[in-house]
């Protein structure tokens, strides 16, 4: 991993339970200069990156009495130790002062601010997505402030909508919009995040959580792996980060082994060795009857545990990918 991206040192930190031993350390700090950076991570994909985890909605008919929502899980002694950092002693949802999020939903106003509940496609603070625990993982690991830029839209395929330029054919509108919004976000950091004004943004990683729509388009699964590698290469070129670390999350809520194999294949690419990590997620799928949205299998049934664990696993994978070390938990 390039020294200009991140260097690492050993340090034991606790977050309820130990998350790991490696923390990001600015290259400037090693040289003796005061670090003045923002670690920027890009989060992209379709509706499951948008976020459909239910926080507190509990209508018996529409949300299955709240089964599987975040509040119910916090009452469960098996879940509470892992989730306790999300709520303070007064019962309010916590926010971090070292991790920030920028997300423009397809409908509704731009969302910006400290990492907390609510950076999902829905209005209010009743939902969250993988960004929540991704942000906590990165915040615990980074010596510098972290900014998550979410660019995701429901019902988008990689084969058509996110199709990158080097894949040939017509460049996808979602790819163009993603690049446009990232550039816009980088240009407006001082304006939208006064706490980060004057710091230098360093694009430090890319998270991809997408795949559902490619199961329903001709040729999409056969070309998924190559399309994704083109996507990675084009983003690295666009933002001038030749070995940008990449984490791809399995579409584990789908029963499709061809898709899963296609999503894993890029992590085994010889030309991208050591820079792409694949995260299995199928083990995070819970039963419909134990979840808020019993008919929404495409959205993990809205189960808060699913989105929390997906974010946790993907965040952990990024820390390990950059550090080159396995965390203990």
N, C-alpha and C positions, 0 to 999 in steps of 0.2 A: 504494500500500500504506500502510495507516495507520501513523503514527509510533508509536502505542502498541503495535503488534504488533512491528515490527522496523525498524530503520534500518540503513544500511549504509555501509561505508567501504572504500577500496581497500587491499588488503594482499596481498602475494605469499606464498603458502605452498606448501610441497612435501610430497608424501606418496609418496615414491618417484618419481612423476611429478607435474607440476603439475596440480592439480584445478581451479583457477580463481582469479579475482581478488577475488571478493566474499566478505566475511565478515559474519556477523550481528553487529550492535553494539547493545547495550541502549539503549533510549531514555533510561533513567536515566543511562547513562554520558555521553550527549551533554549532559544537563543538569548534569553535574558531580557527580552522586551516585554512590556505589558501587553497581554493579548487584548484585542479590541475587535473581536469577530462575532458574527452570527452564524451558527451552523444551520443551514437551510436544508430541509428535507422535503422532497416532492412526493405527494400522495395522489395517485391517479387510478382510474378504473371506472366501473359502472355503479349500479345502485347499491351494491353491498359496501363499496367504499363511501358512498354518500352517507350511509348509516341508517339502520332501522331498528336498532336495539331500543327496547321500551324501558323507560326509566321508572315511571310512577303511574301510568294509566292502568286502571284496574276494573273497568266496566265488565260486568259478568258476561254480557253477550258479545261485546266487541273486543275485549282484551282478556277473555278467559279468566276473569277474576284477578288478573294481575299475576298469574302463575308465570314464573320465569322472568318477571321484570326485575329491575335493579333493586328496588326497595324490598321486594320479597327475598331476593338472594341475600341481602344484608341482614335479614332476620335468620338466615340459615347458618348454624355454627360451622358447617363445612365450607361455606363460601366467605363468611364474614372476615376471616383473617386476610384473605387475598384482596378484598374489596374495601377494607376499612379506610384506606388512604383517600377514598373518593368522597368521604363525608366527614365534616369536622365535628367537634364535641357538641356543637349547638344544633346539629342536624342539617346544616347547610352543605351544599355541594362545594367541595374545595376547588380552588383554582391555583395554578402555579404562577410564580413571578419570574420564572426563568424559561418557560416554554409558552410560545404563542402560536395562534392558528389564524390562517386566512382562508376563507372559503366563500365562494360565490355560488349559491344554489341556482339551479336552473330557473326556479321561480322564487322571488323574494329578494330581500336586500342582502348586500354583502355582509358577511359575518367576520369580525376581527376581534382579537383580544386574547387574554390569557387562557391557557388550556383549562377547560372545564367541560361540564355537561352542555350539550346543546349545539355542537358544531355538526349538525346532521341536516338532512334535506328538509325536515319538517320545521315548522315554526315553533318558537318557544324552547323550553328546556325539558322536553319529555322524551328525547331520543339522543343517541350518540352512535358513533361508528368506530372503526378500528383506530382512528386517530387518538382516541382518549388514552388507551394504554400504550400505544406506540409512543405518544408524547411523554408519558411517565417514564417509560424505559429509557428514552433518549435523554430526558432531563436529569435522571439520576446518573447517567453515564458521562454527560458532557460538562466540561469546565466552562464552556461558553454558553450564552443564551441560545435557545433553539427556536426556529421558526418553521412551522409546518404549513406548506402551501397545498391545499386540496383542489384538484381539478378533476371532477368526476360527474358523470351524468348517467341516469338510468337508461337501460335498453340500448347500450352502445356495444358494437362488436369491435374486435381488433382487426378483423379481416377487411371491414369496410370503413367504419366510423373513425377508428383510431389508426387507420392504415398510414404507416410512415412513408416519407418520400422515397427512401431507398428500396422499398418493397416493390416499386414499380406501380404503374396504373395511377389512378386518381388518388391524390393524398386526401386522407379522411378529414372531414370537417371537425371532428372531435380532437384529432391530432393538432390541427391548426389552432383551435380554441385553447387547448392545453398550453401550447407554447406561448400564445399571446397572453394568456392570463399569468403565466409564470413571469414573463418579462415585465408585465404591468405591476405585479406584486413586488418584484425586486426594485423597480423604479420608485415605488411609493412607500417603502419601508419607513422612512423618516416621518412621513405624513400620517400613515396609518398606525404606526407603532412608535410613539414618541420615546418610549422607554429604550428603544434600540437605535435611536438617532445617532449618527456619526460612526456607527460600527460598520465593518466591511462584511457583506454577505458572502458566504462560501457555500456553494452547493455541495452537499456532503453525502447525499444518498437519495435513492428513488425507490418508492414502494408501489407495487402494482397488484391490484386486487380486482380481477375482471375475468370473464370467461363464459358466462351464462349464454349470452346471445350468439356466440360462435358455435354453439351446439345446433343451431337452427339455420345456418347459412351454408349453402353448397361450397365445398372447398375450404371452409374456414378451419376445420380441425386439422386437415391434412397440411395446412400451411401455417398453423398457429405458432409453432416453435420458431420457424424462420421469420415470420412476421414480427415476433417479439424481439428477436435478436436485431432485426433492422430498426425496431423502435428504440432499443437501447443505444445502438450505434448512432442513430440520428440525434437523440437527446444529448449524448456525450459530445457530439460535434457541435450542436447548437449552443450548448452552454460551456464548451471548452473544458470539459472534465473527462479526459481520455479513459480513466479507469473508475468512473463513477460507480460506487457500490450499489447493487440492485437486489431487492428482495421481492420475490413473486410469491403470492399466497395462492395455494390451491383453492379451486372452487369446490370445496369439500361438501357443500350441501347438494351437489349434483351427483347423480348416479351415472357417471360417465368416465370409464377408465381411459378411453381414448383422449379425452380432454385432459385428464390428470397427467397422463404420460407426456402429452404435448407441453404442458406447463412445467413439468420437471426437466425436460430435455435441455433447455437453455443453460441450466446450472451445470450441465456436463459438457458443455461446448469447450473444445480445446482452445479456441480463440478467445474465450471469455473466462478462462479458468481462474478461479479464486476471486471473481468479482460479482458473481450472481449466486444468490442463495434461494433455494426452493423450500417453502414451508408447508408441510402437510397440515390440513385443517379438518379433515373428515371426522376426526375424533372429537371435535367440538360441536357436532350436530346433536341437538337434544330432541326428544320426542315432541310431537305436535301437542299432545295433551298436557305437556308440562310447560307450555310456552304461551306467550300472550296472543300471538296471531296464528291460530291453528291451521289456517289455510294458506299461509305464506311461506311455503318451503323454499321458494326462491330467495327469500329474505331471512333464512335461518329461523323462521317462525317468530322473528322479533325477539328471540331469547337474548337477554342481556349477557348471560354467561358466554354465549357463542361469540359475540362481538368483542367482549373483553378478552377472551382467550386467543382469538385470532390476532387482535392487536398486540397482546402480550408476546405471543410467539413470533410475530413479525418484527416487533421492536427488539426482542432478544436476538433474533437472527441478524439484524443490522449491526447491533453492538458487537456481536461475535465476528461478523464478516469484516468489519473495520479493524477490530483489535487483533484478530487472528487467534483469539483465545476463547475457549468454551467457558461459559458462566456456570456457576454451581447450580443455579436454579433459573 
